[in-house]
Amino acid sequence: MSERLSPGDTAPAFSLPDADGKQISLAGHRGRKVIVYFYPAALTPGCTKQACDFTDNLAFLAGHGYEVIGISPDKPEKLAKFREKEDLRVTLLADPEKEVLAAYGAFGEKKLYGKTVTGVIRSTVIVDEEGKVERALYNVKATGHVAKIIKDLGLAADAS
């Protein structure tokens, strides 16, 4: 089972292909805050709801200095379909080898319908401008999660 991250940890470096096959790295976001969220599968109801929620709040989050990256084990081609079908504007990255998922503690044992299974643990890690973990949230809900992040970060809705 992968280790979970804690505030103050250095966020594991990554470079993964986006929906267009272009390599995107965490280092390329240095100097900006990044919300990295991990989800099980593109084009599924919960993951669609979560991705649409981030997309709907993207301008607001960007206005507060946050960029959003979603990572799943899907291949770039599936991410491109997901982006087109749902009109998503968040950056979606492919981690079919699950190495980044594991490095962030977002892959391992979890409960699913009362059974213990191994898979993607829906998680969100907020990385500060220096590449350090500001917050690490595990087993998050697909719905209402973005609103909770905004509230937890103290981002006032009227400041956009």
N, C-alpha and C positions, 0 to 999 in steps of 0.2 A: 504494500500500500504506500502511496506517495505521501511525503510529508507536507503538511499544510504550512502556508506562509503566515507570518505574523508581522504586525506593523514594525517598521524599522529594518526588516530584512531587505537585502538587495534583490530586486525583482530579477528573476532569471532572464538572461538575454534570449532573444529568439529572432529568427528570420524565416518567414513562412510565405508561401504564395497566396495572393489574394484571388478573388473570383476571376480575374483576368490573367492569372499566372505570374503577375509581377511580384517580386520579392519585397516584403514589407518587414522592417525590423523595429524592435523596441528602441534600439539606439538611434534610429532615425527620428524618434519623437522626443529625444533629450531636450530639456528646457520647457517641455509642456507636460501638463498632467494628462494621464491616460487612464480611462476606465476600460479594463480588459475583462470581457465576460466570456465565460465558457458555457457552451450549450451542447446537448447531445446530438441533435440532428436537424439539418435544414428541412424545410417543407413539412414539418410536423406541427400540430396545433399549438402546443405550449411555446415552442421555439419561435414560431411565427409571431405569436402574440408579443413575446419578449423583444424580438428584433424590430417589430413595428413600433413598440413602445419607445425603444431607444431612438428609432428614426424620428418619431413624432417630437421627441425632446432634444434632438441633436442641436438645433440652433440655440436653444436655451443653455444646454451644457457647454457648447462652444463659446457662448457669450460669457461664461464663467471660467473659461480657460481649459475646458476638458475636451479631449478627443475620445472617441469610442471605437474599440476594436472588438469584434466578436470572433471567437475561435471555436471550431468544431472539428471532428474527425472526417468531415466530408471532403470530397475532392473538389478542386476549383470549379469544374464543370457544373457540379450540383449547386455550388454557391452562386454561380452566375445565374442559374435558373431561379434560385431562391430570390436573388436580388431583383431580377426582372419581374417575376410573378408578383412579388409583394411591394415593388417600387421602393426598395430599401436604399438608404443613403449611408448606413454605417459601413465601416470597412470590415469585410468578412475574410477571415484567413483560414486556410486549410491545414490541418494537422493530422493527416491519415495515419502517421506512425505513432501518434499520441504522445510524443516526447515532450512537447511543450505543456500539454494537458497534465502529464505526470509531474513535470518540474514545478508546476504551480499548485500541485495538490488537488487538481480537478479531475483526476482519474483514479478510480479505486473501488473499494467495496461501498455499496450503498443499499438502502432498502427500497425495493420496488414492489408495490402491492403485497407487502408483508414478507417478501423473500429477500434474502441477501444475494445481490448480483454484483458483478464487476462491470463498471462502465463510467461514463462521464458524469461527474458530480457538478450539477449546475452551480456555478460559482462566479464571483466577481471580485477582481483585485484592482484596487485603485493605486496607481503608481504616480509618485510625485515627480517634479521636474528633474530631480537628481537621480531618478531610477530606483528610488526606495519605495517599499510597500507602505502606503498610507493606511489602507484598510484591506482586509481580506475576509470576504464573506462566503461561507460555504452552505450548501443545501438551500439555496435561495429559491423562492417561488418565481415562476415565470410571470405571473400577473402581479401588478402592484410594486414590483421590485424597483423600477426606475423612480417612481414617486418616493419610495423609501430612501433610495440613495440621495435624491435631491434634498429630502428632509434631513437625513443624517449628516449631509455635508453642510447643512445650514444655508443652502442656496435659496434665497427668497424668490418666490414666483414673480414678484413685482420688479425685480432687478434686471429683467431681461431687456 
